[in-house]
Amino acid sequence: MTVANITPELIKINQIITHEDIDIVNLNKVINCIRKNKEIIPIIVDEESFMVIDGHHRFYAMRLLGFSKIPAYLINYRKDYVKVNKWFRKIVFSKGSNVDRILSLIIPNTEGKVCIKFFSRKFCSNSEYTLYWKLNIIEKYLLSIGVNVIKNPKEGIEPPSLDKEYVLSIAKKGLRFPPKTTRHSYEFIIPSYRISLNEFV
């Protein structure tokens, strides 16, 4: 694996499209960090569609702070050196919990074009997009009753796979997946040094 021979460019914020929603708590942390340090790690953007690949919270923070441009690394999203991976969900119930009872109350066995196995339940929807949002609702409910949901690269409930064209199509329609839906990886290392906001204000 090598370091990518790329340098960040200043991209107009109104050119950029997104494919994921944001978590408001994380967004506020990013906004406060940018205000305090007056610097930012460049986001990663597709050079053709200007879709954010990584860095949604930084993008929204800069937009909310009133910046018209943001530093970004431009790469070709369709190339093989960019992979779309997924976040597995490790669900941790407390000892003694009646898991089947809890899940039967919130997850009916359903039919649809896209399905995942959620413990003993079959959970389906008509598209990957709607399934991810339904999964997001279930995760939020589980967290609200004290069940820990840990997103990680390889362990737990496996959500549906997404390909690049599908991700692009969602972004171009102006839709967004839930936060932390995609997990992109690269066959090279993208520099992660911070850029001073004074350089482009």
Secondary structure per residue as TSV (DSSP state, phi and psi in degrees):
chain	resnum	aa	ss	phi	psi
A	1	M	-	360.0	131.4
A	2	T	E	-117.8	162.9
A	3	V	E	-77.5	132.9
A	4	A	-	-65.0	135.3
A	5	N	-	-85.9	65.4
A	6	I	-	-132.4	153.6
A	7	T	-	-122.8	148.5
A	8	P	-	-68.2	146.4
A	9	E	E	-119.9	154.6
A	10	L	E	-86.8	119.9
A	11	I	E	-113.0	138.1
A	12	K	E	-66.3	129.6
A	13	I	G	-60.9	-34.0
A	14	N	G	-75.2	-3.7
A	15	Q	G	-86.0	-20.4
A	16	I	-	-86.5	141.2
A	17	I	B	-116.8	161.4
A	18	T	-	-126.2	161.3
A	19	H	S	-124.8	-3.7
A	20	E	B	-131.1	147.7
A	21	D	-	-78.2	176.4
A	22	I	-	-122.5	159.4
A	23	D	-	-93.8	123.1
A	24	I	H	-62.4	-33.4
A	25	V	H	-66.1	-46.9
A	26	N	H	-63.8	-38.9
A	27	L	H	-59.8	-45.5
A	28	N	H	-63.1	-36.1
A	29	K	H	-64.0	-42.8
A	30	V	H	-66.2	-42.7
A	31	I	H	-59.1	-46.8
A	32	N	H	-63.1	-38.1
A	33	C	H	-65.3	-42.6
A	34	I	H	-65.6	-43.2
A	35	R	H	-61.6	-41.1
A	36	K	H	-73.0	-47.4
A	37	N	H	-93.5	-15.1
A	38	K	-	56.2	38.8
A	39	E	E	-153.6	163.5
A	40	I	E	-152.2	145.1
A	41	I	-	-80.7	128.5
A	42	P	-	-56.6	145.3
A	43	I	E	-82.1	172.5
A	44	I	E	-115.2	127.8
A	45	V	E	-132.3	143.6
A	46	D	E	-69.8	128.7
A	47	E	T	-70.3	-17.3
A	48	E	T	-94.0	-51.0
A	49	S	T	-94.8	-15.1
A	50	F	-	62.3	31.0
A	51	M	B	-81.1	136.0
A	52	V	E	-66.9	125.0
A	53	I	E	-92.9	-48.5
A	54	D	E	-138.7	136.5
A	55	G	-	115.7	29.6
A	56	H	H	-59.8	-42.5
A	57	H	H	-65.9	-38.8
A	58	R	H	-64.6	-39.8
A	59	F	H	-62.3	-51.4
A	60	Y	H	-65.8	-34.9
A	61	A	H	-62.2	-46.3
A	62	M	H	-64.7	-38.0
A	63	R	H	-66.4	-44.3
A	64	L	H	-66.7	-29.3
A	65	L	T	-79.8	-2.1
A	66	G	T	91.5	11.1
A	67	F	-	-76.1	143.8
A	68	S	S	-95.6	-15.0
A	69	K	E	-135.2	158.9
A	70	I	E	-142.9	139.7
A	71	P	E	-71.9	136.0
A	72	A	E	-146.9	146.1
A	73	Y	E	-89.7	125.1
A	74	L	E	-97.3	123.3
A	75	I	E	-133.6	162.7
A	76	N	-	-87.8	107.2
A	77	Y	T	-62.9	-30.8
A	78	R	T	-79.4	-11.0
A	79	K	S	-69.7	154.3
A	80	D	T	-66.1	-18.3
A	81	Y	T	-76.8	-2.9
A	82	V	E	-110.9	126.4
A	83	K	E	-115.8	142.4
A	84	V	E	-101.6	113.5
A	85	N	E	-107.9	-174.8
A	86	K	E	-131.2	162.0
A	87	W	-	-103.0	117.5
A	88	F	E	-75.2	157.2
A	89	R	E	-114.6	112.6
A	90	K	E	-93.4	114.1
A	91	I	E	-98.9	121.2
A	92	V	E	-113.5	102.2
A	93	F	-	-84.3	151.7
A	94	S	-	-71.9	155.5
A	95	K	T	-60.0	136.4
A	96	G	T	88.7	-3.7
A	97	S	-	-69.2	141.4
A	98	N	-	-87.7	86.5
A	99	V	H	-59.7	-47.3
A	100	D	H	-60.4	-40.1
A	101	R	H	-63.8	-46.7
A	102	I	H	-61.0	-47.6
A	103	L	H	-68.1	-34.6
A	104	S	H	-65.2	-27.0
A	105	L	H	-77.7	-28.9
A	106	I	H	-112.3	-17.4
A	107	I	-	-128.4	97.1
A	108	P	-	-72.9	148.4
A	109	N	-	-65.7	124.7
A	110	T	-	-127.7	165.1
A	111	E	-	-113.6	154.7
A	112	G	-	172.0	179.6
A	113	K	S	-74.4	-30.6
A	114	V	E	-125.2	126.1
A	115	C	E	-132.7	153.6
A	116	I	E	-133.6	160.2
A	117	K	E	-97.2	120.6
A	118	F	E	-114.6	89.8
A	119	F	T	55.6	-118.7
A	120	S	T	-89.5	1.4
A	121	R	E	-102.2	147.0
A	122	K	E	-102.0	117.7
A	123	F	E	-117.2	118.2
A	124	C	E	-131.0	163.9
A	125	S	E	-155.8	178.1
A	126	N	S	-85.6	-11.5
A	127	S	S	-154.5	162.3
A	128	E	H	-61.4	-39.2
A	129	Y	H	-59.8	-51.8
A	130	T	H	-69.6	-31.2
A	131	L	H	-65.6	-41.6
A	132	Y	H	-63.1	-37.5
A	133	W	H	-70.8	-37.1
A	134	K	H	-65.1	-40.3
A	135	L	H	-62.6	-39.2
A	136	N	H	-61.2	-41.0
A	137	I	H	-64.3	-43.1
A	138	I	H	-62.8	-43.2
A	139	E	H	-60.5	-43.3
A	140	K	H	-63.9	-39.3
A	141	Y	H	-65.6	-45.3
A	142	L	H	-58.9	-42.6
A	143	L	H	-62.5	-36.2
A	144	S	H	-68.1	-23.2
A	145	I	T	-104.2	15.1
A	146	G	T	88.3	13.5
A	147	V	-	-91.5	127.4
A	148	N	E	-81.7	129.6
A	149	V	E	-117.3	113.1
A	150	I	E	-110.5	115.9
A	151	K	E	-85.4	129.4
A	152	N	E	-150.1	168.5
A	153	P	S	-73.9	-16.4
A	154	K	S	-150.9	0.4
A	155	E	S	-127.4	129.8
A	156	G	S	116.6	-153.9
A	157	I	B	-69.7	130.4
A	158	E	-	-97.6	116.9
A	159	P	-	-77.2	170.7
A	160	P	-	-66.3	150.9
A	161	S	-	-74.7	151.2
A	162	L	-	-125.6	136.6
A	163	D	-	-101.3	166.7
A	164	K	H	-62.2	-41.0
A	165	E	H	-63.8	-36.2
A	166	Y	H	-68.3	-43.0
A	167	V	H	-60.6	-45.6
A	168	L	H	-61.3	-40.7
A	169	S	H	-64.0	-38.0
A	170	I	H	-63.9	-45.3
A	171	A	H	-63.6	-43.1
A	172	K	H	-67.8	-23.5
A	173	K	T	-81.1	-6.7
A	174	G	T	82.0	15.3
A	175	L	-	-96.4	165.9
A	176	R	-	-141.6	138.7
A	177	F	B	-73.3	166.1
A	178	P	-	-62.1	161.3
A	179	P	T	-55.3	145.2
A	180	K	T	55.7	48.5
A	181	T	-	-88.0	-51.8
A	182	T	E	-93.0	154.2
A	183	R	E	-134.3	96.7
A	184	H	E	-85.9	145.5
A	185	S	E	-133.4	160.4
A	186	Y	E	-134.6	151.1
A	187	E	S	-88.7	24.1
A	188	F	E	-153.9	166.6
A	189	I	E	-99.0	125.2
A	190	I	-	-93.3	127.8
A	191	P	-	-55.6	144.7
A	192	S	-	-120.8	24.8
A	193	Y	-	-76.1	153.4
A	194	R	-	-86.0	150.0
A	195	I	E	-114.1	133.1
A	196	S	E	-68.8	134.6
A	197	L	G	-64.2	-21.9
A	198	N	G	-65.8	-19.1
A	199	E	G	-74.1	-18.1
A	200	F	T	-138.8	14.6
A	201	V	-	-79.8	360.0
